[in-house]
Amino acid sequence: MSQSTRRAGRPTKRPRLIKHTTTASLDAVHRDRHRIFSLQPNGNITLRTSYIPESNLTPDDPGESTLFDAQPEPADLDPWNEVEHFTPVICEDANIGSEVLKARHQKTIRDNPISVWLLERQTFVDELIKLEGRGKHTNNTCQCGAEDAVFRCQDCFSVQLACCSCTIQSHEWKEGFFHPVSLKSMGLRVQLGHYPGTTCRKPKPAHGDDFVVIDVHGIHDIALDFCGCEHEVSHFKQLLRARWFPATVTDPRTAATFAVLEFFHILSFESKVSAYEFYHCLARRTDNTGITPIRDRYSLFLRMVIEWRNCKTLKRSGRGHDPNGVHSTNDGDLAVLCPACPHPGKNLPDDWETAPNQWNDEKDPGLSCGWGYFVDEKSYKHHLNSLTGIAQEKSTCVSHNAVNMADTKSWKGLAATGVGTVDCARHDMKLANGVGDLQRGERCVFFFTLSNFSALRRINISYDVACQWHKNLWPRQSMLPSRLRFNQDGKVIKFFVPKFHLAAHIEVCQTEFSFNWTPGVGRTDGKAPERGWANMNRVASSTKEMGPGSRRDTLNDHFGDSNWKKITALGRALLRKIGVAVASEKEHRHALHDFQGSITESEAGVASLSVWRAEIEAWEMDHSQPNPFQSRVATMTQAAVRLELAKQDAKELEDGSVVPLHAEVTCSVFLSTGIDLEHTQRRLHADVGALGQHSTDIQRTKILTRRTVLQRRIDAWTDIQVLYMPMVPNLRASVSLPPPNDNDNDDSGCPTLNPNSSNAEDFPLLLPSQVCNIVACDQKMLEMEWSLRHAQANDALNECHSHIRYKTQHVRGQDAVEERLMLSHTKYASAHKALVSLSPSCHMYCTGWEQKLQPLKKAHLRPMGDFGGQTQGTAIMSWIWLTHALRVEWCKARARHNRWSEEIHLLLEEMQRVLKFLDWQAEQWDSLRIIWHAAK
């Protein structure tokens, strides 16, 4: 591909090189001399001198410069490149470099067109509002004399109203054919300020008779005449009234139609397309061959898009109807509010308070200034700078990176490390002043948003690390300005962790900060702030190259569109949610009724249920009371027991009280490894039994590989067993080995050991619990195994609970979970058998375990509400649920039903709020219309 082919047809995104031009008068033949200087990479200054007639002067605005010279360019130059290439010459004037630098630093009004536009922003908003109606066409008379001029074509240049027949006639197909010929070359001149077809007495051509219009159909050169009559308004107003958005308010030479700005506005919301890609699309649509020179107005289009977004946001928020103008806009006024959330004075009854409990900035400062979703940048950064000396405390929960690494993240040299948002947790809508740049860690904009809800009495706050974040939240409030300090008097504020993140927290946090167990929140999950990022992250490819103000304005606009789309779908969403809530509440109500019925079959159950109900109601009113969702029985797991034994081994080694028999494997490790090998044998037995008659070679190869690995592990373990249990070799050689299948309580269905087999899964391990009734064993070793077996039985019973719950809640995966349930059943039976054998030797060490760990039959493995085919009057709940977990399970079943019941009430209340909010908003627009007409 040649260089010219590779670079042609794409507008440049590189910074423009400044061209310094001086003009001097010469003789009558050459009226103007232009000197153009440019700085080369080697440091030399190149000079080009040209003489052109005065009538062909080029515009002096670098932002309005043409893309192509009048002379033909060499074929190898990029037609989109705005940097002209000249032959380097040595500058004769030694002082010319300093003169050029001085000229470069002389700023004019054109150097900051945005600041000039801000002075006329109110005018732009007023003109947009006029075009929403009849504009200055106040009568219904058509130019043909008819009295029904009520039609306006959105694609034609004229904004004049016409009757039905004139509209049809002006769009009637006539004889001709299509050619890529500009209307300017055909002699058409567009006259502003007058009806089409009429003549202006004092037309004033655009500068240089050169005007560019960016439209949906392409980029067009036109001949434009402004109206110079005495009664006519300024040039940029004439463009606005023609539905053309000017690039500047001073001597405009470029405009974009309202249609193309509206089209790009909506397209950027849905596809997240960048302005660069969109402008390139328009350039190709104008001429896809690269033959016709295309005017480069990309930078001007960017400016018009930013101004358009701001004007549309102000207009939609009713700021254009304010007699005090747009500058009277307050923080958060441009945000699209959630109509389902409570807003005092808008969608809450008058007596709601007495009602019962219910549910680079300097160069690019931006145009919103805290009016929308982003907080006011100056006060926000001032607050962040005041926190630089505060060290982040370490997490007392698990190691949360958002807490522990807040001060270690590389942020120097970055304007922002991300964006933090505060959202409505139930409706996924961004809140006013609820967005801020993350400068260091996750320093959020919480108080900026909370100040907008000072009238509410109950606030629920959800955050991924709320268990840590809430500790110093209120003490640090004293560092804020007085207007942002939140008065907590008479308010109930609760903190939650989103359901998705809750499982990663410690057990205490999982109950204290759970949406599932706390009353009044319905089925809220707290994940609203993160749901919108999948759609919003696509904007990052465009915003990362913007200035800070333009970036905030663009994100504000996208957040507003996201909120608006949610409002348009809110009715359908609430209807769908309440349908699901009603069905789920009924299901959980029946489940709770059956559960309680099985408990109250005995007098002890009735008494226990009464005590549990009083405990959970007390905790719901005051979280300082004992938490009924937490287990009050310290059940040791295998991992916990192994840790305690390892600590004991380390202490004994440090004290020198025990001489280890093996350099690497202690007695506790030896026993733990033996129990693990026993379970591995059971799993391999189950997999071998699952092989059918027509098993594949791959399946048999996997079994043989696992068997070989297991045999090597057993060989290494038996070598160590000789050290700790020297009597074992004699037992293996004798015929007095204990029978492997003498466990009458095991009816799990798992294949048992075959004493006549030489396979690894059938090898007898002869742990102390299996031989303590035949030979004497070390008492300490027996106690160690008893602790490990007791923990193994508890773990196996908990596994059975999980598998049974899964079977009742899911249809898929029944075969796999049934196999896991069988292995857990077998594990429990083996542990229970070992406990029975060890109990006589450890009677001083273990008592009372028989009531909690009873013999487990297959008939016991049924859900709580399943009575094994018996009637309610004769049914007895399986003993596996009649442990300390029964209270916790009942509390969870009650909480699940209550949350669905609350969800119904919340949804009904939100439906009423939405209707009241829409009525309030309609009244607001009516009052704004009346005020605006009165002011005009």
SVG drawing of the C-alpha trace seen along z (x, -y; Angstrom):
<svg xmlns="http://www.w3.org/2000/svg" viewBox="-57 -50 78 116">
<polyline fill="none" stroke="black" stroke-width="0.4" points="0.0,0.0 1.5,-3.4 1.8,-6.2 -0.8,-8.3 -3.3,-5.5 -2.6,-4.7 -3.1,-8.2 -5.8,-9.6 -9.3,-10.2 -8.9,-10.4 -9.0,-13.6 -6.0,-14.0 -6.2,-13.8 -2.7,-15.3 -2.3,-18.8 -2.1,-21.5 1.2,-23.2 0.8,-27.0 1.5,-28.9 2.6,-32.5 1.6,-34.8 2.5,-38.4 1.1,-40.7 2.8,-43.7 1.7,-46.0 3.7,-46.1 3.1,-47.7 -0.1,-47.9 0.5,-44.6 0.9,-42.5 -1.3,-43.9 -0.6,-41.3 2.5,-39.4 2.1,-36.3 5.0,-34.9 4.4,-31.5 6.8,-30.1 7.1,-26.6 9.5,-24.9 11.3,-21.8 12.3,-18.9 16.0,-19.8 15.4,-23.3 15.5,-25.3 12.7,-27.7 11.3,-27.3 9.8,-30.3 7.4,-30.5 6.5,-33.7 3.4,-34.0 1.6,-36.9 -2.1,-36.6 -4.8,-39.1 -6.6,-40.8 -9.9,-39.2 -8.6,-35.7 -7.5,-36.3 -7.9,-33.1 -9.6,-33.2 -7.5,-34.3 -9.0,-31.8 -6.8,-28.7 -9.8,-26.7 -11.6,-27.6 -8.7,-27.0 -9.3,-25.0 -7.8,-21.6 -6.5,-21.8 -4.5,-24.5 -5.8,-26.0 -2.7,-24.5 -2.6,-20.8 -0.6,-18.8 1.9,-16.1 0.4,-12.6 2.4,-11.4 0.9,-13.9 -1.9,-13.2 -4.9,-15.2 -6.1,-15.2 -2.9,-16.5 -3.1,-20.1 0.7,-20.7 2.1,-22.1 5.5,-21.0 7.9,-23.6 11.6,-23.6 13.7,-24.5 15.6,-27.9 17.9,-29.6 16.3,-32.7 18.1,-35.9 16.8,-37.9 18.4,-36.7 15.6,-38.1 12.8,-36.5 12.5,-33.6 11.9,-35.9 9.3,-37.9 7.5,-34.7 7.5,-33.6 6.1,-36.9 3.4,-36.7 2.6,-33.2 1.9,-34.3 -0.4,-37.1 -3.8,-35.8 -7.0,-36.9 -10.7,-36.3 -10.4,-33.4 -8.0,-31.5 -10.8,-30.5 -14.1,-30.3 -15.8,-28.4 -15.5,-31.3 -17.0,-33.6 -19.8,-31.1 -20.6,-31.0 -21.6,-34.6 -24.2,-33.7 -25.3,-30.4 -28.6,-31.8 -29.4,-32.9 -28.7,-29.4 -31.0,-27.9 -33.8,-30.4 -33.5,-29.8 -33.7,-26.0 -36.9,-26.5 -38.4,-28.7 -37.8,-26.1 -39.6,-23.5 -42.7,-25.6 -43.7,-27.8 -40.7,-30.2 -41.5,-33.6 -44.3,-32.2 -47.1,-33.1 -50.0,-33.0 -51.4,-30.1 -51.3,-31.7 -49.3,-29.8 -47.4,-31.7 -50.1,-30.6 -52.7,-32.3 -54.2,-29.2 -55.0,-29.4 -53.8,-25.9 -50.1,-26.4 -49.3,-23.7 -46.6,-21.6 -42.8,-21.9 -40.4,-19.6 -37.6,-18.5 -35.2,-17.8 -35.6,-21.1 -33.7,-24.3 -36.8,-26.4 -38.4,-26.5 -41.5,-28.2 -44.8,-26.5 -46.8,-25.5 -50.1,-24.0 -50.6,-20.4 -50.8,-21.1 -47.7,-23.3 -45.8,-20.7 -46.6,-18.0 -45.9,-20.3 -42.4,-21.3 -41.5,-17.7 -42.9,-16.4 -40.5,-14.4 -39.6,-16.2 -37.8,-15.3 -34.0,-15.0 -31.2,-12.8 -28.7,-12.6 -25.2,-13.8 -22.7,-14.7 -23.0,-18.4 -23.0,-20.9 -25.8,-23.5 -23.2,-26.2 -21.7,-25.3 -25.2,-25.5 -25.6,-29.1 -27.8,-28.5 -27.4,-31.1 -29.0,-30.5 -30.5,-33.6 -31.0,-33.8 -33.5,-36.0 -36.2,-35.8 -38.7,-33.4 -37.4,-31.1 -37.9,-32.8 -37.9,-36.3 -35.1,-38.9 -33.1,-40.7 -32.5,-44.4 -29.0,-44.2 -27.6,-40.7 -24.2,-40.2 -22.2,-37.3 -20.3,-35.0 -16.7,-35.8 -14.9,-35.1 -18.2,-33.9 -17.2,-30.5 -19.4,-28.6 -19.4,-24.9 -22.5,-23.1 -22.2,-19.7 -25.3,-17.6 -26.4,-14.0 -26.0,-13.8 -22.4,-15.0 -20.2,-18.0 -21.3,-20.8 -19.8,-24.0 -22.6,-26.6 -23.0,-30.2 -24.6,-31.9 -26.0,-35.4 -26.8,-36.8 -29.5,-39.4 -28.2,-42.9 -31.5,-44.6 -31.8,-46.9 -34.3,-44.8 -32.3,-41.6 -30.4,-39.9 -26.7,-38.9 -25.3,-36.3 -25.2,-33.4 -28.8,-34.0 -29.8,-33.9 -28.1,-30.5 -29.8,-29.2 -33.2,-30.2 -32.5,-28.3 -31.8,-25.2 -28.1,-25.5 -25.7,-25.4 -22.8,-27.9 -19.3,-26.9 -18.6,-30.3 -20.6,-33.4 -18.1,-35.8 -18.2,-35.8 -19.3,-32.1 -18.1,-30.3 -19.1,-26.8 -22.3,-25.3 -23.8,-21.9 -27.5,-21.2 -29.7,-20.3 -30.4,-17.0 -26.8,-15.9 -26.2,-16.9 -29.3,-15.2 -28.4,-12.1 -24.8,-11.9 -26.2,-12.7 -28.5,-9.6 -26.0,-7.5 -23.3,-8.1 -25.7,-6.9 -26.5,-3.7 -23.3,-2.7 -20.7,-4.9 -19.3,-6.0 -16.6,-8.7 -16.9,-12.1 -13.8,-11.3 -15.4,-8.1 -18.7,-9.8 -17.0,-12.8 -15.0,-10.4 -18.2,-8.6 -19.7,-11.9 -16.6,-12.7 -16.8,-9.4 -20.5,-9.8 -19.7,-13.2 -17.1,-11.6 -16.1,-8.0 -13.6,-8.2 -11.1,-10.6 -11.2,-12.7 -13.2,-15.7 -11.4,-17.8 -13.3,-17.6 -13.3,-20.5 -11.7,-19.5 -14.0,-20.8 -13.4,-18.0 -12.2,-20.2 -15.1,-22.6 -17.5,-19.7 -16.1,-18.6 -16.8,-22.0 -20.3,-22.2 -21.1,-18.7 -20.0,-19.8 -22.1,-23.0 -25.1,-21.1 -25.0,-18.6 -25.0,-21.4 -27.8,-23.3 -30.0,-20.2 -29.5,-19.3 -30.4,-22.8 -33.5,-22.9 -34.7,-19.4 -34.3,-20.4 -36.4,-23.5 -33.6,-26.0 -34.4,-27.8 -37.8,-28.9 -36.2,-30.4 -36.5,-34.2 -33.2,-34.4 -31.4,-32.5 -29.2,-29.4 -26.7,-31.0 -29.2,-30.6 -29.0,-26.8 -28.2,-25.0 -26.1,-21.9 -27.9,-18.8 -30.7,-20.6 -29.7,-19.0 -29.9,-15.4 -32.8,-13.2 -34.4,-12.2 -35.6,-8.7 -39.4,-9.0 -39.7,-5.9 -37.4,-7.1 -38.9,-9.3 -38.6,-13.1 -40.3,-15.3 -42.5,-17.9 -42.7,-15.9 -44.1,-12.4 -44.6,-12.0 -47.8,-12.9 -47.8,-16.1 -48.0,-14.1 -45.2,-11.6 -43.1,-12.6 -45.9,-11.7 -47.0,-8.6 -46.0,-5.1 -42.7,-3.5 -42.3,-3.2 -40.1,-2.1 -6.9,-20.3 -9.6,-22.3 -8.3,-25.8 -8.2,-25.2 -11.2,-22.9 -13.4,-23.7 -16.6,-22.2 -20.0,-23.7 -22.0,-22.0 -20.1,-23.1 -21.8,-20.6 -25.3,-21.1 -25.7,-17.5 -24.2,-14.2 -20.6,-15.2 -19.9,-17.2 -18.5,-20.7 -14.9,-20.0 -13.3,-22.9 -14.9,-22.1 -14.5,-18.4 -10.7,-18.6 -10.3,-21.0 -11.9,-18.4 -9.6,-15.7 -6.5,-17.8 -7.4,-18.2 -7.3,-14.4 -3.7,-13.8 -2.3,-13.4 -4.8,-10.8 -3.4,-7.2 -5.8,-4.5 -6.5,-2.0 -6.1,1.7 -9.1,3.9 -10.3,5.9 -12.3,8.1 -10.7,10.1 -7.9,8.3 -9.9,5.9 -7.7,4.2 -10.0,1.2 -9.1,0.6 -5.5,2.0 -4.2,0.7 -5.9,-2.7 -2.5,-4.4 -0.4,-2.2 -2.1,-2.5 0.0,-4.4 -1.9,-7.6 0.8,-10.3 0.7,-12.0 -2.9,-10.9 -5.8,-13.3 -8.1,-10.5 -7.7,-6.8 -11.4,-6.2 -14.9,-7.3 -17.0,-6.7 -20.7,-6.9 -23.6,-7.0 -26.7,-5.3 -30.2,-4.5 -29.8,-1.0 -33.3,0.2 -33.7,-1.4 -30.0,-1.7 -30.2,-5.4 -27.3,-7.9 -28.1,-10.5 -27.6,-14.2 -24.0,-15.2 -23.3,-11.5 -20.3,-11.2 -16.7,-12.2 -13.3,-11.4 -11.3,-9.0 -8.1,-10.8 -6.6,-8.4 -8.1,-5.0 -11.9,-5.0 -12.4,-8.4 -16.1,-8.6 -18.5,-11.5 -20.9,-10.2 -21.5,-13.4 -22.0,-15.5 -24.9,-13.2 -26.2,-12.7 -26.8,-16.4 -29.6,-16.2 -31.5,-13.7 -31.4,-15.5 -35.2,-15.5 -35.5,-11.7 -35.6,-9.8 -34.4,-6.4 -31.4,-5.8 -29.8,-2.5 -26.3,-2.6 -24.7,0.2 -20.9,0.4 -18.6,3.3 -16.5,2.6 -19.2,1.0 -18.0,3.0 -14.8,1.0 -15.9,-2.2 -18.6,-3.1 -16.3,-3.1 -14.8,-6.6 -17.5,-7.9 -19.2,-10.2 -16.1,-11.4 -14.6,-12.5 -17.7,-14.5 -16.3,-17.3 -13.7,-17.9 -16.3,-18.8 -17.8,-22.3 -20.9,-23.0 -23.2,-22.8 -22.2,-19.1 -22.5,-18.0 -25.3,-15.6 -27.5,-15.9 -28.1,-12.4 -30.6,-13.4 -33.9,-11.5 -32.6,-9.4 -32.1,-5.7 -29.0,-5.0 -28.0,-1.4 -25.1,0.0 -25.0,3.0 -22.7,5.0 -24.0,6.0 -25.2,9.6 -22.6,10.5 -19.7,9.4 -21.0,10.6 -19.7,14.1 -16.1,12.8 -16.5,11.3 -16.0,12.9 -19.0,14.6 -19.8,11.7 -20.1,9.3 -22.2,11.8 -25.0,11.4 -24.5,7.8 -24.5,6.2 -26.8,8.6 -29.7,7.4 -31.3,10.8 -31.6,10.7 -32.3,7.0 -36.0,5.9 -37.3,3.0 -35.2,3.5 -37.3,6.0 -35.3,7.8 -32.7,5.1 -29.3,6.6 -27.2,3.4 -25.4,4.0 -26.8,1.0 -23.6,-1.1 -21.8,1.8 -24.6,2.8 -24.2,-0.2 -20.5,0.0 -20.8,2.7 -22.6,0.1 -20.7,-3.0 -17.2,-1.6 -17.5,-1.8 -17.4,-5.6 -13.9,-5.4 -12.2,-5.1 -13.5,-8.6 -13.4,-10.3 -9.8,-9.3 -8.5,-11.8 -10.8,-14.6 -10.0,-17.5 -11.3,-17.2 -14.3,-19.5 -15.3,-18.0 -15.0,-14.5 -17.2,-15.4 -19.8,-17.0 -19.8,-14.0 -20.2,-11.5 -22.9,-13.7 -24.8,-13.5 -24.5,-9.7 -25.6,-9.3 -28.6,-11.5 -29.5,-9.4 -29.1,-6.2 -31.5,-7.6 -34.0,-8.6 -34.1,-5.2 -34.7,-3.6 -37.6,-6.1 -39.2,-5.2 -39.0,-1.5 -39.9,-1.9 -43.6,-1.1 -42.9,2.3 -40.1,3.1 -42.2,2.4 -45.1,4.5 -42.7,7.4 -41.1,7.2 -44.4,7.2 -45.6,10.3 -42.4,12.2 -42.7,10.9 -46.3,12.1 -45.5,15.6 -42.3,15.8 -44.0,14.5 -46.6,17.2 -44.0,19.9 -42.0,18.9 -45.1,18.4 -46.0,22.0 -42.5,23.2 -42.3,21.3 -45.7,22.7 -44.6,26.3 -41.3,25.7 -42.9,24.3 -45.5,27.0 -42.8,29.7 -41.2,27.9 -44.4,27.4 -45.2,31.1 -43.7,31.4 -44.1,29.2 -40.3,28.5 -40.6,27.3 -43.4,24.9 -41.4,23.5 -38.2,23.2 -40.1,21.4 -41.5,18.8 -38.0,18.1 -36.5,17.8 -39.2,15.4 -38.6,13.2 -34.8,13.2 -35.1,12.3 -37.6,9.5 -35.3,8.1 -32.3,8.2 -34.3,6.6 -35.1,3.6 -31.6,3.4 -28.6,4.9 -26.6,4.8 -28.7,7.8 -27.5,11.4 -27.6,12.1 -29.9,15.1 -28.4,15.8 -25.0,16.6 -24.3,20.1 -23.7,20.1 -22.1,23.5 -18.4,23.6 -18.3,26.4 -14.7,27.3 -14.0,28.0 -11.2,30.3 -9.2,27.3 -9.5,25.7 -8.5,28.9 -5.5,29.4 -4.4,25.8 -4.7,26.3 -2.7,29.6 0.0,27.9 0.3,25.1 0.6,27.8 3.3,29.6 5.2,26.3 5.0,25.5 6.2,29.0 9.1,28.8 10.0,25.4 9.8,26.6 11.7,29.8 9.1,31.8 8.6,34.3 11.2,36.0 9.8,36.2 10.0,39.7 10.2,38.2 12.1,35.2 9.2,33.8 6.0,35.6 4.6,35.1 2.0,37.4 -0.9,35.1 0.2,34.8 0.5,38.5 -3.1,39.0 -4.5,36.2 -2.9,37.7 -4.2,41.2 -7.8,39.8 -7.4,38.0 -6.1,41.3 -9.2,43.1 -11.5,40.6 -9.5,40.8 -10.0,44.6 -13.8,44.1 -13.9,41.7 -11.9,44.0 -14.1,46.9 -17.2,44.9 -15.7,43.9 -14.7,47.5 -18.2,48.7 -19.6,46.1 -17.7,47.5 -20.1,49.4 -19.5,52.5 -18.7,50.4 -16.3,47.9 -13.9,46.2 -10.1,46.5 -9.8,42.9 -12.0,43.6 -10.0,46.8 -6.7,45.0 -7.7,42.2 -8.7,44.9 -5.4,46.7 -3.5,43.4 -5.3,42.4 -4.8,45.9 -1.1,45.7 -0.8,42.3 -2.8,43.4 -0.6,46.5 2.6,44.4 1.1,42.1 0.0,45.2 3.5,46.7 5.1,43.5 2.5,43.2 3.0,46.8 6.7,46.3 6.0,43.5 3.3,45.6 5.9,48.0 7.5,45.3 4.3,44.2 2.5,47.6 5.2,50.3 2.7,53.0 1.1,52.6 3.5,54.9 2.7,57.8 -1.0,57.1 -0.8,57.1 1.0,60.4 -1.5,62.0 -5.0,63.2 -6.5,61.1 -7.2,58.0 -10.5,56.3 -13.2,56.9 -13.4,54.0 -17.1,54.1 -18.5,54.4 -20.3,51.0 -24.0,51.8 -24.9,48.1 -23.6,47.4 -26.4,47.8 -25.1,45.0 -24.6,47.4 -21.0,46.6 -18.8,49.7 -16.9,51.2 -13.4,52.5 -12.6,55.9 -10.1,57.7 -9.1,60.1 -8.1,57.3 -4.6,55.9 -5.8,52.6 -4.8,49.4 -8.4,48.5 -8.8,51.8 -5.6,51.5 -6.4,51.5 -4.8,48.4 -5.2,49.6 -5.6,46.3 -5.6,46.2 -9.5,46.2 -9.4,49.5 -7.0,51.4 -7.4,49.8 -9.7,52.7 -7.1,55.3 -3.7,53.8 -2.7,51.0 -2.2,47.6 -0.7,44.3 -3.3,42.4 -2.2,39.0 -2.6,40.5 -6.1,41.7 -7.1,38.3 -5.7,36.6 -7.7,38.9 -10.8,38.4 -10.6,34.6 -10.0,35.1 -12.9,37.6 -15.3,35.4 -14.5,32.5 -14.8,34.8 -18.3,35.9 -19.4,32.2 -18.0,31.3 -19.7,34.3 -23.0,33.4 -22.8,29.9 -22.0,31.2 -25.2,33.3 -27.2,30.2 -25.8,28.3 -26.4,31.2 -30.0,31.6 -30.7,27.9 -29.3,27.9 -31.5,30.9 -34.6,29.1 -33.8,25.8 -32.4,27.0 -33.6,29.3 -30.3,29.6 -27.3,31.6 -29.4,34.0 -27.2,37.1 -23.9,35.3 -25.3,34.0 -26.7,37.4 -23.2,38.9 -21.7,36.2 -24.4,36.8 -23.5,40.5 -19.8,39.8 -20.6,37.3 -22.9,39.9 -20.1,42.5 -17.6,40.1 -20.0,39.4 -20.6,43.1 -16.8,43.8 -16.2,40.9 -19.1,42.0 -17.7,45.6 -14.3,44.2 -15.8,42.1 -17.6,45.1 -14.4,47.1 -12.4,44.3 -14.9,43.2 -14.0,45.9 -10.4,44.8 -11.2,41.1 -14.2,41.0 -12.5,38.3 -11.9,36.2 -15.2,36.5 -18.7,36.6 -22.2,35.7 -21.3,36.1 -23.8,39.0 -26.9,36.7 -25.6,34.4 -23.9,37.0 -26.4,39.9 -26.1,42.8 -27.0,41.6 -29.4,43.6 -30.3,42.9 -33.9,42.2 -32.6,39.3 -31.3,37.5 -34.4,35.5 -35.4,31.8 -36.9,30.2 -40.5,30.2 -40.2,33.8 -41.8,36.2 -40.8,39.4 -44.3,40.2 -45.9,39.8 -48.7,37.4 -48.5,34.2 -49.8,35.9 -47.3,38.8 -44.3,37.1 -41.0,36.6 -38.4,34.3 -35.1,35.9 -32.6,35.5 -30.0,33.9 -32.0,30.7 -32.7,30.9 -29.3,29.5 -28.1,26.1 -28.6,25.2 -32.4,25.5 -32.8,22.1 -30.6,20.5 -32.5,22.2 -35.9,21.1 -34.6,17.5 -33.5,17.6 -36.8,19.1 -38.7,16.4 -36.4,13.7 -36.8,14.9 -40.6,14.8 -40.5,11.3 -38.2,9.9 -40.6,11.0 -43.5,9.6 -41.7,6.3 -40.8,6.3 -44.5,6.3 -45.2,3.3 -42.2,1.4 -43.2,2.0 -46.7,0.8 -45.4,-2.3 -42.9,-3.0 -45.8,-2.8 -47.6,-5.5 -44.5,-7.6 -43.9,-7.4 -47.4,-8.6 -47.2,-11.5 -43.7,-12.4 -44.9,-12.6 -47.9,-14.8 -45.5,-17.0 -43.2,-17.2 -46.1,-18.1 -47.1,-20.9 -43.5,-22.2 -43.4,-22.4 -46.8,-24.2 -45.5,-26.7 -42.3,-27.3 -44.3,-27.9 -46.4,-30.5 -43.4,-32.2 -41.5,-32.2 -44.4,-33.9 -44.8,-36.4 -41.1,-37.3 -41.1,-37.6"/>
</svg>
